[in-house]
Each structure stands twice: as C-alpha cells, then as structure tokens.
C-alpha cells in the first residue's frame, strides 16, 4: 500500500506483526538500526501538509498499518495488511529485546511516566535491560541541539532499541535523525504507548477495539481536542479511497 505525494512515496512495507518481528530480529542480530513508523489517518493528514514530515517518514525503514482506515484502504488497493497498532508493539518488542540481549531506552512523556513505564516493563519482561529514560523538555525540537544531545545520550547508553513517545511528527523526525547519528539503534515511534503503560492514559476496552470503534471511544473521552482532528481525517478519506482504487487498477 503506497501513499504518494509530490516529493515522496510512503509504503506500508511490513504487512503484519510476525513479518515485522522477523525483520527486527534480523536487524538486532546484524547490529543494524532501523526506524519504525506506525502510519494512521492522522499521519496522512500531516503528511499532506508538512514537507518535513514527509521527508522524515520517507526515512523510516519499517512502516506498519496503525488504524482500521489504513486496513480498509489497503483492501481497496487489492492488498492484505493486518492491523499493527504502535501501542500493541511495546511489550512484544521489549520481550524480543530481552531475548536478544538488546538494551532498551525510553524517550518522551515525563520523568514520572517513564519511571512508571520502565517499572511495568521490568515487571513483565524479566531480564530486560533499560539503559536510559529520557524526557525531553517542553517545546523539544528533534532537529535542534537538544535533539542531538538526546541521540548522543542514547548512543552512549548502549541502548540498541529506543521507544519514542513524542507524538507525530516529532517522534518520526527524531527517528529519522537517529538513523544518521545513532545508526545501530532501532527507533520505534509508539505515540502514547508509554503513557498507557504508566497509567497516564487509558486505552479503549478490548471489545471496543475489536469492533473498530476505538476512535469513537477516544473522541468521547476528549471531544474538544479530538473532534477537529477526526473531522480532518474524514475529509481526506474520499481522495485516499480514489488513490487506493487507482493502485488496484494498476496491479
């Protein structure tokens, strides 16, 4: 499934979680870093508006479908993708890191949230090494000197997997820069994944996710903030559906 812009083509190149885990395992063993992005409809809105975000996304090595609209669009395009939410990748990736003796770092949120998330991971994943917890200050710019300092801290800590929970587009921009300045580190952009572990945010119940209504649950929990976002997402769906159909005809 491709999303095409004037200057970049973004491809969902990991069709499901098993494929992703196999590729991450291969990279761990080869001491190769990576940048992992979890594309969703909100990202598509931002990609249309922000050339810098498109450039950062094009630098991501691994892209999975995070959100049922991406799955539906892939079916229109004649492809079969599985839903791989970023929040659902945190624990599987942490367990894989422990099994492969890969130290982990956490970046984003607040010091308190990172401490709580780290405690949760240590409890659930025996043998995990958490090499660094870094909470950048408010207004953090991944392309500033502060961004370089975070990446140098990560590199010096010995971490080889980093969960970035800064939200889009900051997390993808930091991961793209990290591919250059800390090339042996795998960067996984996971949005609110660490806040969920810390208990600062609550995910929709499993049954709500199962019927593809997590977006409704989230919007009702914060309507003033999320209703405009979802309206912008809905507005681009017709054009994205047409793009998907064009891909099907071109197959």
Order of alpha helices (4+ residues) and beta strands (2+ residues): beta-beta-alpha-beta-alpha-alpha-beta-alpha-alpha-beta-alpha-beta-alpha-beta-alpha-beta-alpha-alpha-alpha-alpha
